[in-house]
Amino acid sequence: MKTSTKAQIDVVIVGGGPVGLMCACELAQSNIHVIVLERRKERVRHSRALTLHPRTLEIFAMRGILDRFITRGYPLSTAHYAGLETRLDFSRLDTPFAYTLFLPQSITEEILEQRALELGVEIRRQHQLTNLQQTDSQVHLFIENETESYELTANYVIGADGARSLVRTCAEIDFTGSPSTFTAMLGDIILTEPPAERFLQFYNAHGSLLMMLIADGVYRFAMIDPLRYHIPPDVPVTIEELQASIKRITNQTMSIQHAGWLSRVGSTHRQAASYRHKRIFLVGDAAHIHFPAGGQGLNVGLQDAVNLCWKLAAVIQEKAPLHLLDTYHVERHQAGAVLLKETLAQVHLLKDFTESGLALRELMSTLLTIPDVNRRFAEQISGMNVVYPPLPILSAGSLAGHRCPNVDGSLLTGQREQLFTIMQHGHWVLLICGIGKNESLFAQLQPIMKRFQLECLSVDQFPPFLQSQVAVLIRPDGFIAWNTSDESSLIPNIEKTLTDIMLP
Ligand SMILES: Cc1cc2nc3c(=O)[nH]c(=O)nc-3n(C[C@H](O)[C@H](O)[C@H](O)COP(=O)(O)OP(=O)(O)OC[C@H]3O[C@@H](n4cnc5c(N)ncnc54)[C@H](O)[C@@H]3O)c2cc1C
């Protein structure tokens, strides 16, 4: 084994799963030098996640890559909640993408990898992190591939290395939570006599079975059998036990012709006590794990990536103060905690097959027929109701921390554009409204826009959520940083706010 020399890199991302690849895309589009280390030779063929939720689709729209996903998947306007009979209705959500996109995780990863390569990211496959140490100014990574072990030195490291994250262990970040209390059986099967329906659902005192057609003849199933749910996750699932459980729960015989991926998944839920330790950050499953209820893990991980990377890029390029990085933990740890609590509630509903458990399910299902209740749950699962604490700036405004909906408007050149479209390069956007064609204001804005790489969109009429505002400042991740309804002193206030967040 030979040892090669050290290198100096802005960011090393450990883990080339979906969240690591998203981080790579976000940083590379801001011209940050990134290397991705991935221990696997190839992408995993089977798919864990199958859904991309509305907020994730909005993010892809903001980066100009949504079509790549839309053309490979198909929209579903409803989603199940804990397998209850009443489904969540996404079609009433306030977004251009009021549906969940059915798309296997393997395709999501393929698209993100392609995008990262287009942006010039170096992805080192079969390179495994074996150890990591940080000083005040750098992080040293120890890596092995097939032929050598070597070291890299980076300014920052992102741990996107999944549930058993070595980055998290080396950074001595606690992963707190509770162990699994039951297991579910999951997998992809081909039946000898396929049913006529694309989607089947059984739930009764014997257990639960959800089945969904995911490819030609292939059904994804998720089954909870109370007679078998104490079997630990590392015990392989056999076709014989599957068939026996299916028979018990459905009272039908389903003959399995072929089983592809089969797995036993536990209900362990854990969250990293801190998403940052000095120069090391955790994202995705390295930061939070939970029972895969509601199809949220991948989606929340992608949202971690987008939250972190504009801040990290700005700090590396000396466009923002170091303390901006603290807001990553503040904002995303809170979102992760809500996710874990919400999936715990689903777990409770999913695994209780007693008389009282079934009664609770019926009650919850009835509650979901109330449109406002249904919408509240749909907003939670789809990532649409995340609200961050305001950034540490004075007078951030009443809407600071909220997601900004897409709006139409005119650039200062007069060209019509949409908010999501002009966010493609990850810049800040200033929305102004009700000011008309104010040439003097526009002239004063020009140098500020140049200095802070700010885009400006003049909107004829704000949607109800933004009504009564005259200016709204949008962060590169689509959340509102500052808003005002006061037209006087607009220019100095915008300048002051940007200077508080970013370095001039
Ligand atoms: C059965 C199931 C169904 C699911 N369904 C959904 C769903 O419908 N919707 C949803 O949003 N989520 C779903 N999830 C969750 C989703 O799959 C995960 O949240 C997602 O894969 C997390 O992505 P990640 O990039 O953080 O981690 P991973 O996908 O685990 O990627 C981590 C990567 O790091 C690499 N790595 C690890 N250690 C090292 C090392 N030392 N050196 C180099 N590389 C390393 C690994 O090889 C891996 O490629 C589901 C999960 C399961 C189990």
The ligand as an ORCA input file, in Angstrom:
! r2SCAN-3c Opt
* xyz 0 1
  C     -37.746      0.652      2.855
  C     -37.529      2.115      2.813
  C     -38.413      2.912      2.104
  C     -38.219      4.283      2.057
  N     -39.101      5.055      1.360
  C     -38.924      6.388      1.314
  C     -39.797      7.232      0.542
  O     -40.732      6.778     -0.118
  N     -39.559      8.577      0.536
  C     -38.507      9.120      1.220
  O     -38.357     10.355      1.197
  N     -37.641      8.338      1.905
  C     -37.817      7.001      1.978
  N     -36.927      6.218      2.650
  C     -35.745      6.826      3.262
  C     -34.621      7.054      2.224
  O     -34.334      5.878      1.523
  C     -33.378      7.561      2.944
  O     -33.772      8.621      3.792
  C     -32.311      8.064      1.960
  O     -31.709      7.010      1.263
  C     -31.222      8.822      2.711
  O     -30.247      9.258      1.809
  P     -28.769      9.582      2.309
  O     -28.040     10.053      1.100
  O     -28.832     10.439      3.509
  O     -28.204      8.193      2.832
  P     -27.934      6.825      2.008
  O     -28.926      6.666      0.910
  O     -27.859      5.759      3.034
  O     -26.519      7.069      1.368
  C     -25.335      7.057      2.142
  C     -24.170      6.733      1.220
  O     -22.954      6.850      1.957
  C     -22.076      5.795      1.572
  N     -21.129      5.588      2.679
  C     -21.410      5.159      3.932
  N     -20.289      5.114      4.679
  C     -19.270      5.520      3.883
  C     -17.865      5.684      4.083
  N     -17.289      5.413      5.262
  N     -17.107      6.129      3.046
  C     -17.675      6.411      1.837
  N     -19.011      6.258      1.593
  C     -19.798      5.827      2.606
  C     -23.017      4.620      1.348
  O     -22.432      3.643      0.518
  C     -24.222      5.300      0.700
  O     -24.138      5.322     -0.712
  C     -37.110      4.848      2.728
  C     -36.220      4.042      3.433
  C     -36.429      2.690      3.484
  C     -35.467      1.827      4.262
*
